[in-house]
Amino acid sequence: MKTHILKLGLITLIFTALTTNCSVSKTASLNSIKLTSQLAPGMSYEQVLSILGEPKNTQIKDDQLIARWNLQEMWKGYIPYDFIFDAKDKTLISWAENTKAYQESQQQLKTISEELEKQNQVIQSAGNNTPNFENNTQLMSAFAGAYYSFSAVGGGQTGGTETKIMLCRNGTYRNQSETGYSGEGWGSASQGAGQGTWKITGDWNSGTLVTTGQDGQSTTYNYKRCASDCVYFGNTKFAYAGEPDC
């Protein structure tokens, strides 16, 4: 089973290494596609910038100024959108998803995903020696819940991952993740899910959590609470999202 919680940290590290500009665009935020609801044809270029931030790239073609933004859409990832402006007065004419650019990204994403998978397998192998400890059932009951994480990287290359984990009181877990990656003019997404059992030891603020997938693979996480409604599992920050859907 793929360890998608751990994979989230790897994706974040690789995306950070690829990014040369540390400034995060407004469009890197979760579900930034909703920002388009604030737009209307006839708006000035400056008004669009105030809503979306700086575009990824621009070009002049005939009498049109074409600007591209990568917009995040829940469970689809980062998608390239082309905005058409009048080149003379820089007023907004229209905008639409660039389907061709999105589709052309698949081979590039495949290369990145294969590299992530190689690293993930190495870390999984290192984590197969499961710590031997007695499960704290009271702590398990306290930690049971739905946890959500979103990571985003801006700049010339933009990526993000959404992960949702269900820690159930009966000792089972489920997790679901989606990764979107966009570069200059391209973007794509991949999905994953897993389930198995979990156990925990420590206290409310810190300790150790171990997940075991259906294939018997175990992964160990040190956890540390950052507030009453958030916790780090390894290096990834999760927010408490309510009762688990078990």
Buried (B, 14 or more C-beta within 10 A) or exposed (E): BBBBBBBBBBBBEBBEEBBEEEEBBBBBBBBBBEBBEEBEEEBEBEBBBEBBBBBBEEEEEEEEBBBBBBBBBEEBBBBBBBBBBBEEEBBBEEBEBBEEBBEBBEEBBEEBBEEBEEBBEEBBEEBEEBEEEEEBEEBBEEBBBBBBBBBBBBBEBBBBBBBBBBBBBEBBBBBBBBBBBBBEBBBBBBEBEBBBBBBBBBEEEEBBBBBBBEEEBBBBBEBBBEEEEBBBBBEBBBBBBEEBEE
